[in-house]
Amino acid sequence: MKKSILFSTILIVGAFQVQAQHDDAVKVDSLSEVVVTANRINLPFKENSRTINIITSSDIKNSAAVNVTDLLQQVAGVDIRRRGTGGSQADLYIRGGGFDQTLLLIDGVKMDDAQTGHHTMNAALPLEVIERIEIIKGPAARVFGQNAFAGAINIITKKNLNNSVSLNVEAGSFGQLNGSVTAGTDMKNSSHIIHVGRVTSAGYRYNSDYDNGNYYLKSIFNKNAQPIEMTATFLERNFGAENFYTTNPAYNEYEETQNSLLAFSTTFKNNKLKIQPRIYWKRNQDLFLLKRNEPSFFRNMHISNKIGMETNASYASKLGITGMGVELSKIYLRSNNLGNRNRFMSNVFLEHRFSIADNKLDITPGVALTYFSDFKFHAFPGLDIGYDLTDNFKVYGNIGYTYRIPTYTDLYYNDPVTSGNANLEPEEALAQELGLKYTTPKFNVSIAVFNRDADNLIDYVRNNVAEDVFVATNITEVNTKGLELDAVYNFKFKDYIQTLSVGYAFLDDNILDQNEELSRYSLNTLKHQYTTRLSTQFFKNVRQNIVYKYAERTTGQTYNVWDASLAVKVKQAEITITASNIFDEDYIESGFVPMPPSNVLFGLRYSFK
C-alpha cells in the first residue's frame, strides 16, 4: 500500500510540475456545463447542493474498463463487489448502504427489482451507448423514492450517433471472446441507435464460464414536431456461479438472468414550464440451480414485472424553481420460492429551489409521499442548502430522511441456511452531509463528510454461532459516518490534454447493540478506498491509461489492483490492449469468490462514417 500510494503521489507531483512548464489554456469539456438530469429541477453540475460524481464520455473512454461494473469501481464511495468477471454478477453499494439500498436508473427510469437488489447491475448497459453516468451520493428518497436509501446512479444514454457503424472484436485471457456492433442513423424525422453484443469466456476457475448478451435500441420519432423517445433493452447473463452463495464443494451453482426495459417518453416545454411524461415496462427473470447438472436438486425461478407511468415537471417563477412529479406503478412477482406477489405503489414528489442574496444562496426544501399497498403511507422530507463563495467555489449541506421497504427475498425467501421474515418493518434513516466543491475546466475537487443514523436495518442474524440458519431481522440501530475526496486535474503537455484523477473514501460503519459474530450486516464493508487514474497522450494517435485501486475492508483484508490500457488509432480503426490486475493480486470482493489473476484483452474497433 505505501509503495503504491507513494507512486501515485509522484504522479500527482509530476503532473503539477509539467503544468508549471506548460501553462497553456486547457480546453476540455467542463463539468460546470453538464446539466444534471437526475432530478426534476435540472441544474448545472456546480450549482447542485449535493455530492454528485459525473463520469463523462471521455472518462469512459480512458477508464481501462470494459463494462459499467468495472467502471464504477473507480469512483471513491462506490463499492462494487463482483463475483467473477464479464459483468455477470455484482452488487452495488454507496456509502456503506446495502445492495438493496442503491437505485439504478436508465435515462431516469427506475430499474429497481422487488425480488432482490442482487439484480440491480443486471440492467447496466454496454459502454458503447452511454453518454455519461451521474452518481448521487447520500439519501435520495426525496427525489426518487424508497430504493434510493444510500444513493442513486443514473445512466444517461447517447441521443444519436449520426450515420455511423462501429464494429468491435475482443479476445484475451480465459478464452474471452467478445463482439459487438453499434450503429446509428439520423433520418429526416427520426433517429435510431442499435447495439448488439455478446461477451463470452471459458472462465478463470472451475465453473466460472459465462455467455452474456446485450441488445439495445433507442429511437426518437417525430423529431420535427413533438419528439417521442423510445428505449428498449434486453440483457441476458448465463454464468457458472461456483461458490457465489455456498462453500459446499458438492454444489456447482449456475444462474441465468434476463433483464429488459421498454420505455416511451416525451417533453413539453416553454420558457417557464417543462413537463416530461413517461410510461415503461421492466421485466426481470432469474433462474438459479444449486447443482448445475442436476436441475431437480434445488431450483429457484423468479419472474418479476413492473409496469409504471410517471410525469415530472418544473416551473420557473420569480420565487425560484418548483419541481413536482407523480408516479404510479404495479409489480407482479411469480416465484416457486417466494410465491405469487402483487404490489401497487404511488409516489408524489414536491420541491422548490429558492435563490437569494444575489443568487449566491440556494435553499431547496422538498418531500416525497409514497404509498405501498402492503406497507401503507410514508414520507421522506429533506433540505439542501448551498452558498457560492465565488463563481467556482461552493459550500453546501443537506439533511433528509430515507426509507426502504423489505424486498420479497427479505420477507419470504427460504433455503437450508436462510429464512425470510414476513413481519419485517421498513428500514429508515436520518442522514446529514456537509461539503465543499471547486469547479473549473482545469481542476475539479470536492470533499464531503456525512453521517447516517439508521433504525430497523434488515440483517440476517442467527441466535448463536452454532446455528446454521440466518433469519431476516430488523437491527435496532446502525450508525454510518465517513469522508470522501474527489479531484480531477486536466493539464496540457506536448499539445495534448492529460488527465489525473484521485479519489479517497473513509467509512466507519458501526453496528450498535448487535453481536457482529452473529450478523451478516457490514461484513466486508469498504473502510478505506483510494483510486487514481492517469490518462496520458504524447503522440497524436496513441493514448494510454493507468488505474490504481486500493481497498481495506472491515474484515482486515487489503488489496492493491493495477489496471492499464493502450489505444492506438490508425485511420478509422482503433487497436486496444487492456490489462487487468497487472501484478496478480490475490483478493476477494464478495463472499467466497477469488477474483481473477492478471489477464489481458486485445481489441479491434473499426468505425464507418
C-alpha positions as CSV (number, residue, x, y, z in Angstrom):
1,M,0.0,0.0,0.0
2,K,2.7,2.5,1.0
3,K,4.7,2.0,-2.2
4,S,1.5,2.3,-4.3
5,I,0.4,5.5,-2.6
6,L,3.9,6.9,-3.0
7,F,3.9,6.1,-6.7
8,S,0.5,7.8,-7.1
9,T,1.8,10.8,-5.2
10,I,4.8,11.0,-7.5
11,L,2.4,11.0,-10.5
12,I,0.5,13.9,-8.9
13,V,3.6,16.0,-8.2
14,G,5.0,15.2,-11.6
15,A,1.7,16.4,-13.2
16,F,1.9,19.7,-11.4
17,Q,5.5,20.2,-12.4
18,V,4.6,19.5,-16.0
19,Q,1.8,22.0,-15.8
20,A,4.2,24.6,-14.4
21,Q,6.2,24.3,-17.6
22,H,3.2,24.2,-20.0
23,D,0.6,26.6,-18.8
24,D,-1.3,26.9,-22.0
25,A,-5.1,27.1,-21.8
26,V,-6.7,23.7,-21.3
27,K,-9.8,23.2,-23.4
28,V,-11.8,20.3,-22.1
29,D,-15.5,19.6,-21.6
30,S,-16.2,21.5,-18.4
31,L,-18.3,19.8,-15.7
32,S,-19.7,23.2,-14.9
33,E,-21.5,22.9,-18.3
34,V,-23.0,19.5,-17.6
35,V,-26.7,19.7,-16.6
36,V,-27.5,17.0,-14.0
37,T,-30.8,15.4,-15.1
38,A,-31.3,13.0,-12.2
39,N,-33.9,15.2,-10.6
40,R,-36.9,17.3,-11.5
41,I,-35.1,20.6,-11.2
42,N,-32.3,20.2,-13.8
43,L,-29.2,22.2,-12.7
44,P,-25.7,22.6,-13.9
45,F,-23.3,20.4,-12.0
46,K,-21.6,23.1,-10.0
47,E,-25.0,24.6,-8.9
48,N,-26.2,21.4,-7.2
49,S,-26.0,21.4,-3.4
50,R,-25.4,17.6,-3.1
51,T,-22.4,15.3,-3.7
52,I,-22.6,14.2,-7.3
53,N,-20.0,12.5,-9.4
54,I,-20.1,12.7,-13.2
55,I,-18.4,10.1,-15.3
56,T,-18.1,11.8,-18.7
57,S,-17.8,10.2,-22.1
58,S,-14.1,10.9,-22.1
59,D,-13.8,9.3,-18.6
60,I,-15.4,6.2,-20.0
61,K,-13.1,6.1,-23.0
62,N,-10.0,6.5,-20.8
63,S,-11.1,4.2,-17.9
64,A,-9.4,0.9,-18.9
65,A,-12.8,-0.6,-18.1
66,V,-14.8,-2.9,-20.4
67,N,-18.2,-2.7,-18.7
68,V,-20.1,-0.5,-16.2
69,T,-19.3,-2.7,-13.3
70,D,-15.5,-2.2,-13.7
71,L,-16.0,1.5,-14.5
72,L,-17.9,2.2,-11.2
73,Q,-15.1,0.6,-9.2
74,Q,-13.0,3.7,-10.0
75,V,-15.3,6.0,-8.1
76,A,-14.5,6.6,-4.4
77,G,-17.5,6.0,-2.2
78,V,-18.9,3.4,-4.6
79,D,-18.3,-0.2,-3.7
80,I,-18.8,-2.7,-6.5
81,R,-18.5,-6.3,-5.2
82,R,-18.0,-8.6,-8.1
83,R,-18.4,-12.4,-8.2
84,G,-16.4,-13.2,-11.3
85,T,-15.9,-11.2,-14.5
86,G,-17.7,-10.0,-17.6
87,G,-20.3,-8.1,-15.5
88,S,-22.2,-11.3,-14.9
89,Q,-22.9,-10.8,-11.2
90,A,-22.1,-7.8,-9.0
91,D,-23.6,-5.9,-6.1
92,L,-23.7,-2.1,-5.9
93,Y,-23.1,-0.2,-2.6
94,I,-22.9,3.5,-1.9
95,R,-21.5,4.9,1.4
96,G,-21.9,1.6,3.2
97,G,-25.5,1.1,2.2
98,G,-26.6,-2.5,1.3
99,F,-27.1,-3.8,-2.2
100,D,-30.8,-3.3,-1.7
101,Q,-30.3,0.4,-0.8
102,T,-28.9,1.8,-4.0
103,L,-31.1,2.7,-7.0
104,L,-30.0,2.3,-10.6
105,L,-31.8,4.4,-13.3
106,I,-31.6,4.3,-17.1
107,D,-32.4,7.8,-18.5
108,G,-34.4,8.5,-15.3
109,V,-36.3,5.2,-15.4
110,K,-36.0,3.3,-12.1
111,M,-34.6,-0.2,-12.5
112,D,-35.3,-1.4,-9.0
113,D,-36.4,-5.0,-8.6
114,A,-38.8,-6.0,-5.8
115,Q,-37.3,-9.5,-5.6
116,T,-33.8,-8.5,-4.6
117,G,-31.1,-5.8,-5.1
118,H,-28.8,-8.6,-6.3
119,H,-30.3,-7.8,-9.8
120,T,-29.5,-4.1,-9.8
121,M,-26.5,-4.4,-12.0
122,N,-28.2,-6.8,-14.4
123,A,-29.7,-3.6,-16.0
124,A,-26.3,-2.0,-16.7
125,L,-25.9,-1.1,-20.4
126,P,-22.9,-1.6,-22.6
127,L,-20.4,1.3,-22.6
128,E,-20.8,1.9,-26.3
129,V,-24.3,3.5,-25.8
130,I,-23.6,5.5,-22.7
131,E,-23.0,9.3,-22.8
132,R,-22.3,9.8,-19.1
133,I,-23.2,8.5,-15.6
134,E,-24.5,10.6,-12.8
135,I,-23.8,9.3,-9.3
136,I,-25.9,10.9,-6.5
137,K,-24.4,10.0,-3.1
138,G,-26.4,10.1,0.1
139,P,-30.1,9.7,0.7
140,A,-32.1,10.4,-2.5
141,A,-35.5,9.2,-1.4
142,R,-36.9,12.7,-1.6
143,V,-36.1,12.7,-5.3
144,F,-36.5,9.1,-6.4
145,G,-38.5,7.2,-3.6
146,Q,-37.6,4.5,-1.2
147,N,-35.0,2.5,-3.1
148,A,-32.5,5.4,-3.1
149,F,-31.7,4.8,0.5
150,A,-28.0,5.4,0.3
151,G,-27.7,6.9,-3.2
152,A,-28.6,6.6,-6.9
153,I,-26.9,6.1,-10.2
154,N,-28.4,7.4,-13.4
155,I,-27.0,6.1,-16.7
156,I,-27.6,8.7,-19.5
157,T,-27.6,7.2,-23.0
158,K,-26.4,8.8,-26.2
159,K,-29.0,10.7,-28.2
160,N,-27.7,9.9,-31.6
161,L,-24.6,8.6,-33.4
162,N,-25.4,10.4,-36.7
163,N,-24.9,8.0,-39.6
164,S,-22.2,5.6,-38.4
165,V,-21.4,1.9,-37.7
166,S,-18.9,0.7,-35.2
167,L,-17.6,-2.9,-35.1
168,N,-15.8,-4.2,-32.1
169,V,-14.0,-7.6,-31.6
170,E,-12.0,-8.6,-28.4
171,A,-10.1,-11.7,-27.4
172,G,-8.0,-12.5,-24.4
173,S,-7.2,-14.5,-21.3
174,F,-9.5,-17.2,-20.0
175,G,-11.0,-17.8,-23.5
176,Q,-12.6,-14.4,-23.6
177,L,-14.2,-13.7,-27.0
178,N,-16.4,-10.6,-27.3
179,G,-18.0,-9.0,-30.3
180,S,-20.5,-6.1,-30.8
181,V,-22.0,-3.9,-33.5
182,T,-23.2,-0.4,-32.7
183,A,-25.0,1.6,-35.4
184,G,-26.7,5.0,-35.6
185,T,-28.8,6.5,-38.3
186,D,-30.2,10.1,-38.5
187,M,-33.2,10.3,-40.8
188,K,-35.4,13.2,-41.8
189,N,-37.9,12.9,-38.9
190,S,-36.4,10.2,-36.7
191,S,-33.1,8.9,-35.4
192,H,-32.1,5.4,-34.2
193,I,-29.2,3.7,-32.2
194,I,-28.9,0.0,-32.1
195,H,-26.4,-2.2,-30.3
196,V,-26.0,-6.0,-30.4
197,G,-23.2,-7.6,-28.5
198,R,-22.0,-10.9,-26.9
199,V,-19.5,-11.3,-24.1
200,T,-18.2,-14.8,-23.5
201,S,-15.5,-16.6,-21.6
202,A,-14.5,-20.2,-20.6
203,G,-13.8,-18.9,-17.1
204,Y,-10.7,-18.3,-15.0
205,R,-11.6,-21.0,-12.5
206,Y,-13.8,-24.0,-12.4
207,N,-17.5,-23.3,-13.2
208,S,-16.9,-19.6,-13.8
209,D,-17.7,-19.5,-17.5
210,Y,-20.2,-17.0,-18.9
211,D,-22.2,-16.2,-22.0
212,N,-23.8,-12.8,-21.9
213,G,-25.8,-10.9,-24.5
214,N,-26.6,-7.2,-24.8
215,Y,-29.3,-5.9,-27.1
216,Y,-30.2,-2.2,-27.1
217,L,-32.4,0.1,-29.3
218,K,-33.1,3.8,-28.9
219,S,-35.3,5.7,-31.3
220,I,-36.5,9.2,-31.4
221,F,-39.7,9.7,-33.6
222,N,-41.4,12.8,-34.8
223,K,-38.3,14.9,-34.4
224,N,-39.7,17.9,-36.4
225,A,-42.8,18.3,-34.2
226,Q,-43.2,16.6,-30.8
227,P,-40.3,14.2,-30.4
228,I,-41.1,10.8,-28.8
229,E,-38.2,8.8,-27.3
230,M,-38.3,5.0,-27.1
231,T,-35.8,2.9,-25.3
232,A,-35.8,-0.9,-25.5
233,T,-33.2,-3.2,-23.8
234,F,-32.7,-6.9,-23.4
235,L,-29.7,-8.1,-21.3
236,E,-29.1,-11.7,-20.6
237,R,-26.5,-13.3,-18.3
238,N,-25.7,-17.1,-18.3
239,F,-22.9,-18.0,-15.9
240,G,-21.4,-20.6,-13.7
241,A,-21.7,-19.4,-10.1
242,E,-19.2,-21.5,-8.3
243,N,-19.2,-20.6,-4.6
244,F,-21.3,-17.5,-5.3
245,Y,-23.6,-18.4,-2.4
246,T,-22.2,-21.6,-0.7
247,T,-18.8,-23.2,0.0
248,N,-20.1,-26.8,-0.4
249,P,-17.7,-28.5,-2.9
250,A,-20.6,-30.8,-3.9
251,Y,-22.6,-27.9,-5.3
252,N,-21.9,-26.4,-8.7
253,E,-24.2,-23.3,-8.7
254,Y,-25.4,-22.0,-12.0
255,E,-27.6,-18.9,-12.8
256,E,-29.4,-17.3,-15.7
257,T,-30.8,-13.9,-15.6
258,Q,-32.8,-11.7,-18.1
259,N,-33.4,-8.0,-17.7
260,S,-35.5,-6.0,-20.2
261,L,-36.9,-2.5,-20.4
262,L,-39.4,-0.8,-22.8
263,A,-40.0,2.9,-22.2
264,F,-41.6,5.8,-24.0
265,S,-41.2,9.5,-23.1
266,T,-41.6,13.0,-24.4
267,T,-41.1,16.6,-23.2
268,F,-43.4,19.6,-23.4
269,K,-41.8,22.9,-22.5
270,N,-41.8,26.7,-22.9
271,N,-39.8,29.4,-21.2
272,K,-41.1,28.6,-17.7
273,L,-42.7,25.2,-17.7
274,K,-41.4,21.8,-18.6
275,I,-43.4,18.6,-18.4
276,Q,-42.0,15.1,-19.0
277,P,-44.4,12.2,-19.1
278,R,-43.2,8.6,-19.3
279,I,-44.5,5.1,-19.4
280,Y,-42.4,1.9,-19.0
281,W,-42.4,-1.8,-18.5
282,K,-39.5,-3.5,-16.8
283,R,-39.0,-7.3,-16.6
284,N,-36.5,-9.5,-14.7
285,Q,-36.2,-13.2,-14.8
286,D,-33.8,-15.2,-12.5
287,L,-33.1,-19.0,-12.7
288,F,-30.8,-20.4,-10.1
289,L,-29.7,-24.1,-9.9
290,L,-27.7,-25.2,-6.8
291,K,-26.4,-28.2,-8.9
292,R,-25.8,-27.1,-12.5
293,N,-26.0,-30.6,-13.9
294,E,-28.9,-31.7,-11.6
295,P,-31.7,-29.2,-12.0
296,S,-34.2,-31.2,-9.9
297,F,-32.0,-31.0,-6.8
298,F,-32.7,-27.3,-5.9
299,R,-34.1,-24.8,-8.4
300,N,-35.3,-21.2,-7.9
301,M,-37.3,-19.5,-10.7
302,H,-38.4,-15.9,-10.2
303,I,-40.1,-13.6,-12.8
304,S,-40.9,-10.0,-11.8
305,N,-42.7,-7.4,-14.0
306,K,-43.1,-3.7,-13.2
307,I,-45.4,-1.5,-15.2
308,G,-45.3,2.2,-14.4
309,M,-46.2,5.7,-15.6
310,E,-44.9,9.0,-14.3
311,T,-44.9,12.7,-15.0
312,N,-42.3,15.1,-13.8
313,A,-42.5,18.8,-14.2
314,S,-40.6,22.0,-13.3
315,Y,-41.9,25.6,-13.2
316,A,-39.7,28.7,-13.1
317,S,-41.1,31.9,-11.4
318,K,-39.9,34.9,-9.5
319,L,-39.8,32.8,-6.4
320,G,-37.5,30.2,-7.9
321,I,-37.9,26.8,-9.5
322,T,-40.6,24.4,-8.4
323,G,-40.2,20.7,-9.2
324,M,-43.0,18.2,-8.9
325,G,-43.8,14.7,-10.0
326,V,-46.2,11.8,-9.7
327,E,-45.6,8.1,-10.3
328,L,-47.9,5.1,-10.4
329,S,-46.6,1.5,-10.7
330,K,-47.7,-2.1,-10.3
331,I,-45.4,-5.0,-9.5
332,Y,-46.1,-8.7,-10.3
333,L,-43.9,-11.4,-9.0
334,R,-44.2,-15.1,-9.8
335,S,-41.8,-17.4,-8.0
336,N,-41.6,-21.1,-6.9
337,N,-39.9,-20.0,-3.7
338,L,-41.3,-16.5,-2.9
339,G,-44.8,-17.3,-4.1
340,N,-47.1,-15.1,-6.3
341,R,-47.0,-11.4,-5.1
342,N,-48.5,-8.2,-6.3
343,R,-47.8,-4.7,-5.1
344,F,-49.2,-1.3,-6.1
345,M,-47.1,1.8,-5.5
346,S,-47.7,5.5,-5.9
347,N,-45.3,8.4,-5.3
348,V,-45.8,12.2,-5.2
349,F,-42.8,14.5,-5.2
350,L,-42.6,18.2,-4.5
351,E,-39.6,20.5,-4.0
352,H,-38.8,24.2,-4.5
353,R,-35.4,25.9,-5.0
354,F,-35.1,29.5,-3.6
355,S,-32.2,31.6,-4.7
356,I,-31.5,34.7,-2.6
357,A,-28.6,37.0,-1.7
358,D,-27.9,37.9,-5.3
359,N,-28.3,34.2,-6.2
360,K,-25.4,33.2,-4.0
361,L,-27.5,31.3,-1.5
362,D,-29.8,28.5,-2.6
363,I,-32.3,26.7,-0.3
364,T,-34.2,23.6,-1.6
365,P,-36.8,22.0,0.7
366,G,-38.7,19.0,-0.6
367,V,-40.7,16.0,0.3
368,A,-41.8,12.7,-1.2
369,L,-45.0,10.9,-0.2
370,T,-45.2,7.2,-1.0
371,Y,-47.9,4.6,-0.7
372,F,-47.3,0.9,-0.8
373,S,-50.3,-1.5,-0.9
374,D,-48.6,-3.7,1.7
375,F,-46.7,-1.1,3.7
376,K,-49.1,1.9,3.5
377,F,-48.0,5.6,3.6
378,H,-44.6,7.0,4.2
379,A,-43.0,10.5,3.8
380,F,-39.4,11.5,3.1
381,P,-38.7,15.2,3.8
382,G,-35.3,16.8,3.1
383,L,-33.5,20.1,2.7
384,D,-30.5,21.1,0.6
385,I,-28.6,24.4,1.2
386,G,-25.7,25.8,-0.8
387,Y,-23.7,29.0,-0.8
388,D,-21.4,30.3,-3.6
389,L,-18.2,31.7,-2.0
390,T,-17.0,32.5,-5.6
391,D,-18.2,31.7,-9.1
392,N,-16.3,28.4,-8.9
393,F,-16.2,27.6,-5.1
394,K,-19.4,26.3,-3.3
395,V,-20.1,25.2,0.2
396,Y,-23.2,23.0,0.7
397,G,-25.1,20.9,3.2
398,N,-28.2,18.7,3.2
399,I,-30.3,16.7,5.6
400,G,-33.0,14.2,4.8
401,Y,-35.0,11.1,5.8
402,T,-34.6,8.0,3.8
403,Y,-36.6,4.7,3.7
404,R,-36.6,1.2,2.3
405,I,-39.3,-1.4,2.4
406,P,-38.2,-5.1,2.5
407,T,-37.7,-7.0,-0.7
408,Y,-39.7,-10.1,-1.3
409,T,-36.5,-12.1,-0.6
410,D,-36.3,-10.4,2.8
411,L,-39.9,-11.3,3.5
412,Y,-40.4,-14.8,2.1
413,Y,-37.2,-16.5,0.9
414,N,-36.3,-19.8,2.5
415,D,-33.5,-22.3,1.9
416,P,-31.5,-24.6,4.3
417,V,-29.4,-21.7,5.7
418,T,-31.7,-18.7,5.2
419,S,-35.1,-17.8,6.5
420,G,-37.2,-14.8,5.5
421,N,-39.4,-12.9,7.9
422,A,-42.9,-11.7,6.9
423,N,-43.1,-9.5,10.0
424,L,-40.2,-7.2,9.0
425,E,-40.6,-3.5,9.4
426,P,-39.3,-1.0,6.8
427,E,-35.8,0.5,7.2
428,E,-35.5,4.2,7.9
429,A,-32.7,6.7,8.5
430,L,-31.8,10.3,9.0
431,A,-28.7,11.4,7.0
432,Q,-26.7,14.6,7.0
433,E,-23.9,15.9,4.8
434,L,-21.5,18.9,4.6
435,G,-19.3,19.5,1.6
436,L,-17.2,21.9,-0.5
437,K,-16.6,21.8,-4.2
438,Y,-14.4,23.8,-6.6
439,T,-15.1,23.6,-10.3
440,T,-13.1,24.9,-13.3
441,P,-12.2,23.4,-16.7
442,K,-8.7,22.6,-15.4
443,F,-9.3,21.5,-11.9
444,N,-12.3,20.0,-10.1
445,V,-12.2,19.0,-6.4
446,S,-14.9,18.1,-3.9
447,I,-14.8,17.0,-0.2
448,A,-17.7,15.9,1.9
449,V,-18.3,14.5,5.4
450,F,-21.5,12.6,6.1
451,N,-23.4,10.8,8.8
452,R,-26.4,8.4,8.7
453,D,-28.4,7.2,11.8
454,A,-30.5,4.2,10.8
455,D,-33.2,2.2,12.5
456,N,-34.6,-1.2,11.7
457,L,-32.0,-2.0,9.1
458,I,-32.6,-5.5,7.8
459,D,-29.9,-8.1,8.5
460,Y,-29.7,-11.9,8.5
461,V,-29.0,-12.9,12.1
462,R,-28.6,-16.2,13.9
463,N,-29.2,-16.7,17.7
464,N,-25.8,-18.3,18.3
465,V,-22.6,-19.3,16.4
466,A,-23.6,-23.0,16.4
467,E,-26.8,-22.3,14.4
468,D,-26.7,-22.6,10.7
469,V,-29.9,-20.6,9.8
470,F,-29.7,-16.9,9.4
471,V,-33.1,-15.2,9.9
472,A,-34.1,-11.8,8.4
473,T,-34.3,-9.4,11.3
474,N,-34.6,-5.7,12.0
475,I,-31.5,-4.4,13.7
476,T,-32.1,-1.8,16.4
477,E,-29.7,0.9,15.4
478,V,-26.8,1.4,13.0
479,N,-24.6,4.5,12.6
480,T,-22.6,5.2,9.5
481,K,-20.2,8.1,9.0
482,G,-17.4,8.9,6.6
483,L,-15.5,11.3,4.4
484,E,-15.0,11.5,0.6
485,L,-12.5,13.4,-1.5
486,D,-12.5,13.6,-5.3
487,A,-10.1,15.6,-7.5
488,V,-9.6,15.8,-11.3
489,Y,-6.8,17.7,-12.9
490,N,-6.5,18.4,-16.6
491,F,-3.2,19.8,-17.9
492,K,-1.6,20.3,-21.3
493,F,1.7,18.6,-22.4
494,K,3.0,18.5,-25.9
495,D,-0.3,20.0,-27.2
496,Y,-2.4,17.2,-25.8
497,I,-4.7,17.1,-22.8
498,Q,-3.6,14.8,-19.9
499,T,-5.9,13.9,-17.0
500,L,-5.1,12.9,-13.5
501,S,-8.0,11.9,-11.1
502,V,-7.7,10.9,-7.4
503,G,-10.4,9.7,-5.0
504,Y,-10.4,8.7,-1.4
505,A,-13.2,7.5,0.8
506,F,-13.3,6.6,4.5
507,L,-16.3,4.7,6.1
508,D,-17.0,3.9,9.7
509,D,-20.0,1.5,9.8
510,N,-20.9,0.9,13.5
511,I,-23.5,-1.7,14.4
512,L,-24.9,-0.7,17.8
513,D,-26.4,-3.2,20.2
514,Q,-25.6,-6.1,17.9
515,N,-23.2,-9.0,18.1
516,E,-21.2,-8.8,14.9
517,E,-20.3,-12.6,15.0
518,L,-24.0,-13.4,14.7
519,S,-24.7,-10.9,11.9
520,R,-24.1,-10.7,8.2
521,Y,-24.5,-6.9,8.1
522,S,-21.5,-4.7,7.2
523,L,-19.1,-7.7,6.9
524,N,-16.7,-6.8,4.1
525,T,-17.6,-3.1,4.2
526,L,-15.1,-0.9,2.3
527,K,-13.5,1.0,5.2
528,H,-10.7,2.8,3.2
529,Q,-10.8,3.2,-0.6
530,Y,-8.2,5.0,-2.7
531,T,-8.3,5.3,-6.5
532,T,-6.1,7.0,-9.1
533,R,-6.4,7.3,-12.9
534,L,-3.7,8.8,-15.1
535,S,-4.7,9.3,-18.8
536,T,-1.9,10.5,-21.0
537,Q,-1.3,11.2,-24.7
538,F,2.1,12.1,-26.0
539,F,1.5,11.3,-29.7
540,K,-1.4,12.1,-32.0
541,N,-2.9,8.7,-32.3
542,V,-1.7,6.9,-29.1
543,R,-3.3,7.2,-25.7
544,Q,-2.5,5.2,-22.5
545,N,-4.3,4.9,-19.2
546,I,-3.2,3.6,-15.8
547,V,-5.7,2.9,-13.0
548,Y,-4.8,2.1,-9.4
549,K,-7.3,0.9,-6.7
550,Y,-6.6,0.3,-3.1
551,A,-9.1,-1.2,-0.7
552,E,-9.2,-2.0,3.0
553,R,-12.3,-3.8,4.3
554,T,-13.6,-4.1,7.9
555,T,-12.6,-7.8,7.8
556,G,-9.0,-6.7,7.7
557,Q,-8.4,-7.7,4.1
558,T,-6.4,-5.2,2.0
559,Y,-5.5,-5.3,-1.7
560,N,-3.9,-3.2,-4.4
561,V,-5.0,-3.6,-8.0
562,W,-3.4,-2.0,-11.1
563,D,-5.1,-1.9,-14.5
564,A,-3.9,-0.3,-17.7
565,S,-4.9,0.2,-21.3
566,L,-3.3,1.3,-24.5
567,A,-5.2,2.6,-27.6
568,V,-3.7,3.2,-31.0
569,K,-5.8,4.8,-33.7
570,V,-5.0,4.1,-37.3
571,K,-7.4,6.0,-39.6
572,Q,-10.8,4.5,-39.0
573,A,-9.5,1.6,-36.8
574,E,-8.5,1.6,-33.2
575,I,-6.4,-1.2,-31.6
576,T,-6.7,-1.6,-27.9
577,I,-4.9,-3.6,-25.2
578,T,-6.4,-3.8,-21.8
579,A,-4.5,-5.4,-18.9
580,S,-6.3,-6.1,-15.6
581,N,-4.8,-6.9,-12.2
582,I,-1.4,-6.5,-13.7
583,F,0.6,-7.5,-10.6
584,D,-1.5,-10.6,-10.0
585,E,-3.1,-9.5,-6.6
586,D,-4.9,-12.3,-4.7
587,Y,-8.1,-10.9,-3.3
588,I,-11.9,-11.3,-2.8
589,E,-14.5,-8.6,-3.2
590,S,-17.6,-10.6,-2.1
591,G,-18.4,-13.8,-0.4
592,F,-16.0,-16.7,-1.1
593,V,-15.1,-15.9,-4.8
594,P,-11.4,-15.2,-5.5
595,M,-11.1,-12.5,-8.2
596,P,-9.2,-13.3,-11.5
597,P,-5.4,-13.3,-11.7
598,S,-3.6,-11.0,-14.1
599,N,-5.2,-11.1,-17.6
600,V,-5.2,-9.2,-20.9
601,L,-7.7,-8.4,-23.5
602,F,-6.9,-7.4,-27.1
603,G,-9.4,-5.4,-29.1
604,L,-10.0,-4.0,-32.6
605,R,-12.7,-1.4,-33.3
606,Y,-13.5,-0.2,-36.8
607,S,-15.8,2.7,-37.5
608,F,-17.7,3.6,-40.7
609,K,-18.9,7.1,-41.1
